[in-house]
Amino acid sequence: MLAGSVAGYPVAASPGSGFCSAAALLARVRAASGGASWNPVGEVVASGPAVSSGLRGVGETRYDVRGGRYAVRLSLPVAGASVEVFDGRTVWSRDISGGVHPYDSWYPRARAITESYIARRGYLDPSTTAILSCAAPSSGAKGGVSLVRIQPPGGIPAVLSIDKESSLISTIAIRTPTSTDVTTFGDYRMVSGLALPFSISSGTVFEPADGYKIDVRRYQVLRRSASADFKKPTALDNARMLDNASSTVVPLTLEGYQLLVWASINGRSPMPFILDTGGHAILDAVAARTLGLGGVGAGVSGGAGAGTIALQYTRVANVRIGNAELTDQPFLIIPYPYSFYERGQRVPLAGILGLEWFERYAIRVDYTRRLLTLTSLRNFSYRGRGAAVPIRFQEDMPLARAAADGRAGSFGVDTGNAGMVILYGDFLRNSGLLAKYAKGDVVHGQGTGGSNTGQKQTLSSFAIGDRDIKNLKADFTQMKTGAFSSWTEAGDLGLTVLSRFIPTFDYKARVLYLDPALHPLAFPPNRSGLGFDKNEPAYFEVVSVRKNSPAAAMGIVVGDRISTVNGERAEELSSADLLKLVTARAGTVLHLIVRHGTTSRSVELRLR
C-alpha cells in the first residue's frame, strides 16, 4: 500500500516507524552513480576476463538502458560458451552444449520484468511505478549497508544493498525457486560521467561456487542500443543423423525402474546412461577414467538431493545414440558415490544424458516395448492422436500443468524420476493437501547432491492431458534444499505417470504429446518392508523398515547390512536385482544373511 513519496519516489508505509527512507536512499544512489549523465545513454557494455567453476575465460554483459533488454555471455575453456538473453519479450538460453531453449514459465517471465527494470536502472527514476521499501538486514548481513526492496509491477522482489559510504549498489539479491541469486558489484570507477563497477560476480546462496566473476577491462557507453545485441541466440550446428536416417530407434532398459539408454562416446563401446529430461551431459568419474578423459575446473552441482556435489568439465569429440550424433560436446564429470553407478556384475552406469538431446531431437519413449525413437527436430512432425500438453521451462526441466486431487500446478516432467509423483512442500501446504492426508510411510530417495525424503500417500486422482489417473501413489516431500524444495512448482512426475503413455517430447514446439499406452506397466509393491541402498560392494545397507512388515517382524532394523541374498553374495547383485526380488509374488521366501554390528544371522523373509 502506497503511503506517499520522497524526492518523487513512491514509498510504502513501514508500520510503527513512519515513512520508509528507501526513496531518499535511491535518490543518493542516482546522484552518486552519475545523475543526469545517464540520460543520453542507450547501452552499456562491460567485458573482461571471467572465472566460473574454476575455469578462466572471458565474459560480457550488455544492458539496454532504455528498453531493459540484457545479455550475459561467458566463454570458458573446455566448458564452452553460454548465453542468456532477454530480447524484450522472452528470456533465451544457449547452454554450453550449444542448444537453445526459452525460459518461459511464469517465474522466469516475472523475473525478467524485474531484471529488465534493473537493466534500465528503473530504480533511479523518481517517477518509477515500482513499490519501494526498506528491508531489515538479515543476521548474516554485513554492516555499512542499507537494504532497499523493489518490486516492479508484474515482477518479483529484488533487494538492493547500498553502501552507506559511497551510496552505490554493492549487491542485488533475487529469490530463486530453491535459493537466492546474489550479484555483487565492486571497484567502482568513473566512465563517461558514470560510476560503473569493474568487478561483477554472480552466484546462488545454495551453490556459490557455480556462479561467475568478471573483472571488467573495458566499458562501452553507447548512445543507442543495437537490437542485434539482444536477439535470440543461434544454436550450434553440432547435431546430425548418420547414414541419411530420418530417425533412429534404439532399445531402452528399465533397471530398478530407472530409464537407461546406451550411448557411445568417441567411438568406444556403448555405455549405459540415465535418460533425464532435467539433466545434462554427465559422466561419472569412474566412467571418465575408463574413457581416458580428464577433468578441469572446480564447480558444484545440485539436484534432487539435499546438498551439492563437486564437478569438473571435459570435452568429447562425439556422442552417439543409435544413428543420432552430437559432436564437440562438453560433459560434466561428477564423482558420484558407489550407490549411483553400481550395477552388480554388469557394466557400471556411466552417467546422465538430457537437455542436449531433447533440444535437438524429438524423443519418443515407449516404456512397454522398451524403445526410444529420436527424430531431428528440423524435420519432425507429430502424426499421432495423443493429447498435446504445452510444456514451459523455468530452467532446463520441462514443466506441464497437471492436477493432484483437483489442485492444479506446474509439474516437472522428469524421465529421470524412477518412482512416484512427488509433491513439494509449498504446494502441499497452499493447496491444503498436507492437511488432508494423515502421516504416511517414510520414502527415501537419492539424487544429485545426496538423499531426499518424503511420505508415501495415495492420491484420489491425478490429471494430466486428457487422462485422470485414480489412486496414484505419491511422495509428499518437505525438503528445505535441493530441487524438491521449489516454491514455484507443484512437484515432479516421472515413471509411474509417464509409463501410462507413450510420451513424445517436442522442445521446438514446446509440446508434450501423450499417446495412451495399450498395456501400461505394472509396479508391484515392495513386499519386504525393506528400504535399502548399496553404498559398497559387499553389503546392502538397510535405510528404512516399514512398520508391521515382514522385515520388522524378523527384527531387521535401520543400519543392518545384508551380505547375502538367496545364496548370492551382495557383490554379485545390484540394487535393481534386490528390488526385483522384494517385489516378487507374495509368499516368496528370501534367504538373507543380515549383519547387525559385529554379528551375522540367517533370516528367512516371507513376502506379503
N, C-alpha and C positions, 0 to 999 in steps of 0.2 A: 504494500500500500504506500503510495507516494505521500510524503509529508511536507514537501516544499522544495527549495533549491538553494544552492550556494554557488556563487560565481556562475550562475546559469545552468548548473548541473542538477538534474533531478536526483533526490536522495530519499532513502527510506527511513522511516522512524525507527529509532533504537529505543525499545521500551525502557522507561525509567532513566534515560540518560540524555534526553533532548535529541537534537538533530545529530545525525552521523556526520563525521568530518571527511567522508570519502571524497566529496566534491572538492573540498579545499586541497586535499592531498593530490588529486588528479590535476588540479589547476597548477600546482607546483611542478608536477611531472611534465606538463605541457611546456612550461617556461624553461625547465632545465633541459629538456630534450631538443629544443630548437624553436619552439613557439611558431611564429609566422613563417619561419624558414621551411616548414612542412607544406605550406600552401601550394607552391608550384610543383611539388614532387609527384611524379606519376608512378615510378617503380624504383625499388631499392634492391640491389643485387649484392650478396655477400659471397665470397668464395675463398677457399684456402685449404690447407691440409686438414684431414679429418681422421679420427680414430674411432673405431667401433669394434667391439668384441676382440680387442687386442690387435686388430689389423689397421695398418696405416695407409690411407689413400687420400682422396680429395672429396670435398663436399661443397655444395652450393645451395643457398636459399634465395628465393625470389618472392617479393611481395608487391602486389598491385595496390598501391596506397590509396587509390581512388575507388577501384572496383572490388577490392577484397579478395582477389584471386591469389593463390600462392602455390609454390612448388618447392619441394626439398629433394635434392639429388645427392646420392652417395655412390662413389665408385671405389671399391676396395679390391686389393689383390686376392685372387682365388675365389673369394665370395662373389665378386662381380658387382654389377651396378643395380641400384634400386631407385625408384622414383615414386613420389606421392604428389599428385597434382589436384588442385581444386580449380576447375575450369569456369566456375561461376554458378554451376548447377550440380555437378557431380564430382565426388572425390574418386580419383582413379589411382590404382596401384599397379606398378610394374615391379614384380618381385625379382629376386636375384636369379631365378630360373629364366627370366625373360618373358614370362607370361603376364597378361594384363587382365584385370577384372575390377569392377567398381566396388566401392564401399557405399551401399545404397539402402541399408536397413535404417530404421528410424534413428538409432543412436548416432551413426556417423553423419546422417543428414543434419541432425540437431547440432552435433559438434561442429560441423562445417560452418554453420551460421556463426558460432562463437569464434572459431578460428579465423573466419573471414572478417569479423568485427575487429579482432586483434590485428590482423594483417593490415587493415586500413587505418589502424590507430583510432578506432571509433571512440575509445575512452578519452581521447584528447579533445573531442568535440563537445563544447558546452551544451549544445542542443541535442545531445545523444538521447535516444529513447530507451536505452538500457537501464535496468534497475541497479543502482549502486548502493552499497552498504559497507560498513566496516566489518571485518571478520576478526573474531577473537583468535589470538595466536594459540597454536597447539602447544602442548607441554614440551615438544621437541623443537619448537621454532627457535631460530637464532634471534638474539637481541639486536637492536638497532634497525629494525624494520617495522613498517606499518603494513597491514593487510587490508586490501580492498576487494570485495566480492562484486563481480559484474555479471549480469545476465541479460544479453540482448534478447529482444522478442523472438520467440521460437527456438532460442539456443539453450545450451546448458551452462551452468555457472562456471566461472573461472575465478581463481583467486590470484590477485597481483600482489607480490611482495615488493614494497617500495622502500629503498634505502633512505633512512631518515636524514643522513648527512648530505647525500648527493641529490635526493629527490628523483632518482632514476630507478627503473624497474630492475630488480635483481632476479626474481623468478616469476613464472606463471604456472599455476597448478590447475589441472583439469582432471576430474574424476573419470576413470575408465570403467568398463564393465566389471573388472576384477581387481583394479588397483588405482593408482593415481599417476598421471603423467606430469613430470616436472621439467620445465625448460628453464635453464639458468643462463643469465646474461652477466658478463663482466668485462673488465678492461675497456670501459667506455672512452672513446676519443671523438674529437670534433671532425666531421667531414661535411663540407659544403654547408656549414652552419648547423648541422645536426649532430646530436650526441648519439653515437652508434656503438654497439657492443662489438668488440673484436674477439670475444670468447663466447661461444654459443654451445651449450650442451643440452641434451635431452635424454631422459630415461624414465623408467617407471619405478615406483617405490618397491614393487614386488620383484622386478628384475632390473636393478640399476645398472648392471654390467652389460645389459643388452641394448643400451642406447648408443648415442654418438656424441662426439665433441668436435667442433670446427674451430680452428684458430684462423680467424679471418685475416687474410693478407691483402685483400683488395675489396673495396666497395665501389659500386657504380650507382650514382644517384641520377636517375633519368627523369626527364620531364614528361615522358609518355611511356605507357606500358605497351608491350607488344603481345598481341593475342597468341602468337606462336610460342611464347614462353610458358603458356598455361593451357596448352591443348592436351587432349588425351594422349598418353604415351603410345608409341608403336611397339607392338610385340615383336620380339626377335624371331627371325625365320630359322628356327632350330628344331623343327619337328617334321617328320616325313613318314610316309608309308613305303615300305620296301616292296620290291617285286611288282610295282604298279598296282598294289592292292588298294581297294577302296575301303576295306575294313579288315579287321583281324579278330579271330575268335580263339581264345585260349582257355585252358582248364583252370578252375578255381578249386581251392580246398577250404573246407570248414573244419578247423582243427581246434578242439576246445571251444567251439563256436566262433573262433576268430577267423575272419576272412583273409585268406592268403593267396597271393599271386606270385608266379615265378618270373623273375626278370634277370637278364644277362647284362653285366657291366663290363665294358671294354672287351667284349668278345669272350669273356670267361663263361664257365658253365652256369646255367641259371641257378639263382638262389631264391629262397622264399622271403617275401616281404608282406607286411600288413598293407592292405589297400585301404587308405584312410582319407576320406573327403576333407577332414580337418587337418591333415598332416602335410609335411614337406618331405623332400628327398632326404632321408636319414639313413646312415649306416651305423650299425652298432660297432663299437671299437674292435670287437673280435673279428667281424666281417671285414672291416677296413684293413686289418693286419693280414687277413687271408688273401685279400686282393692286392696287397703291397702298396696301399695308399696311406700316406702320412697326412697328418693334420696340422693346420696353422691357426693361430688366434686363440682367444681365451674368452668365450662368451658364456651365456647361460640360457637355458630354455625351461619354460614351464609348460604345464598341460593339465591333464585330468588329476594329477597328484597334488598333494598339499604344498609341495616345495618346488625347488628348481634343481636342475642338473647341469653340469658343465658341458660345453660343446666346443668343437673346433670345426674348421672347414677344410674340404678337399675338393678336387675337381676331377671329373671323369670325361673321357672323350665321347662315350656314348653309353646309353642305357636302352635296352630293348625289352618290350613285352610283345611276344609274337612278332608280327611284321611292323609294329609301331615303334618308332625310334625317336629319342631325344638326343641331341648332340651338345657337347661342350657344357655339361651341367655341373653346377655346384652341389655338393652334398654336405650336410651336417654330419659330423662324427660325434656320437654321444656314447659315453661309457655306461651303457645300461647295466643294471645288475643281472646276475645269472638267471633270475626268475623271468626276465624279459625274453632272452634268446634261447633258453633251453628247450630242446625237443627230444629228450631221451637219446636214443641211438641214431636219430635222423640228423640231417644237416641242420645246424643251428639257424634260427631266424636271423636274417641279415639286416632288417631294419624296416623302414616305412616308406611307402610311395604315396603321393597325394596330389596336392594342388597343381603341381607342374603338369600332371597328366590330364586332370579334369579341365584345365584352362585351354587345352589344345584338342582334346578328343571328346566326342560324345561317348559316354560309357554306360553300357547296359549290363546289369548284374542279374543273372538267372541263378538264384540260390538253389532251386530244386534240381536243376540239371547240372549245376556246378560249372557254369560257363560265363566268361567275361567277353564282351564284344566292344572293341574300340573302333570308332569311325572318326576320321578327321572332321573337325567342326567346319572346315572350309566347304565341305560338300554334304554335310549331314542334313537330312530332312526326316523328321519323325513321321512314321506311317502307321503307327498303332492306333488303338482306340482307348487308351488309358486316360485316367483323369490327369489334366495338366495343372500342376500345382506351382505357382510362382515361387521362386527362390530369390532371396536377397542376401547380401553379405554385410556383416559387421566388421569382420576381418577376412579370414580365409575359409571359414566354415560356412557352407550354405545354410540359410535359415528358411524354414517354411512355417506357415500358420497351421496350427493344429489345436485341438481342444481336449483337455482332460476333465472328464465329468462335466462337460459343458463350459469349462473355463478356458477361454482361448488365449493363446500366446504364441510367441515365436520360438520354435524348437530347432536346435541344431540337427541337421540330417547327417548322421555320422556313421559311415560304413566301418569305422574303426571301433565302434561300440559293439562288443561281442555279447551283450546281455540285454537287460531290461531297459525300458524307457526310464530316464532319470529326470526327476522334477527338482528344481532348485529352490533354495530356502526362501528368497524374497517372493517368488511366485506362489509358493505354498502358503505363506502367511497372508499375502494380499488377496489371494483367491478364496481363502477360507478352507482350503483342502487340508492344511495341517491340523486345524481344529476338528475337522470332520472325521478323521481317521484316528483310531487308537494306536498306541505304540506297537510297532511291528518287529519282526526278527531283524537282527543286525545284518547288513550286507557289507562285505569287504571287497574292494576293487583295487586295481593297480593302474597307474597311468604315468606318463612322463612327469617326473618330479616327485614320485612316491605313491603312497597309498591314498585311498579315499574311502569314506564310509557313508552308510545311509541305513534306512529301514525299509524292509520289504512290505509292500501293500498290494492290494488288488483293486484297481480302478473299475468302477462300474462301466465306464465307456471311454474310448479314446478315438477321436475322429480326425481323419486327415483325408484330403481329397474327397472322394465320394464314398468312403468306407467308414463305418462306425464299428470299432472293434470292442467287443464286450469282454469283461472280466480279464483285463490285461494286467499282468504283474508289473509293478513299478517300484523304483528305488527313490524314496523320499530322502534327499540329502540336505544336510545343514552345514556344508563345507564353508569355511570362512576365507580360504585362499584357494588359488587354482581356478581352472576353467569352470568348475562346477559351483563356484561362488558368485557367478554373474547375476547382477541385479537387472540386467536389460533383457534377459532371455527367460523363457518359462522352463526350459530343460533341454534334454538331448535324447533323440530317438535313434535306435540302431537296429540290431539284428531282429529282435522279436517283432518289430513293426515292419521293417523293410522286407523281410523274408516272406511276408504275406503277399508281396507284389513282385513283379519283375520291374525294378526301377531303372529308368534311363535318365542320366544327368546330362543336361544341355546348358553349360555355363554361358554359351554365347547368347542364347535366347533367354537365359535365366529362368528356366523351367525344369521342373522335375516331373517326368511322366511316370504314372503308376499303373501299369498293366496288372490286373489281378493274376495271382499265381493259382493255377488249377489245383495244385497239390501242395499247399503250404507246408513248411517244415514243422515237425513236432518237437517240442522241447521237454523231454521227461524231467521230472524234478530230481534233485539230489536227494536220494532216499536214505543217505547215511547220517545226515546231520552234521557232517564234517565240512568246515571251511579250511582250505589249505593253500599254502604256497610252496614252491620249490626254490629255496634260496641257496642250495648247494647240491652237488650231485648225489650225495649219499642218503639224503633224507627228504621227506615231505614234512613241512612244519605245520602243525595244527594252529590255525589262527582264530578259529571260532568253533563253537559246538552249540548246536541248536538244542534248546530245552526239550525234554521228553522225546529225544531222538534215539535211534539205535546207538549212536556214538556215546551219548550221555549215559545211556543205560549200561554201557560197558566200561564206564569210568574214565573215558578219554577226556582230557582237559586241554585247554589252550596252553601251548608251549610244548606239548608232547611231540615226538618226532617218529614218523613211520619209516622204517628202514626196508621192509619187505611187504609185497602185496602178492598174494596167491603164489608164493614161492619165487617171485621175481624180485631182484634187488632194485632199490629205488634208482640206481644208476642206469638201469635198463628201461626205465619208464619216464614219460614226460607228465607234466600236469594235465595235458589233454588226455593222456592214456588213463590216468586215475579218474578224471571226470567222467570218461566213458564208463568206467567200472561202477562208480557210485550212482550213475543214472540208469543202471540196468534194471531188469524186471524186479518187482517186489518178490521177496523170498530168496533172492540170490544171496549166497553167503560169501563174504570176502574174508580171507585169512590174512591177518595183518600181524607183523611184529612191531610193537609200539615201544618206544624208548621214553621213559619218564625219569628225568635226571640221569642217574648212572645205571639204572636198572632197565631191563627189557622184559617184555612178556608177550605171549601169543594171545591174539584176540580173534574170535570168530564174530564177525559183524554181519547180521542178517538185515538186508534192506527191507524197508517197509514201503 
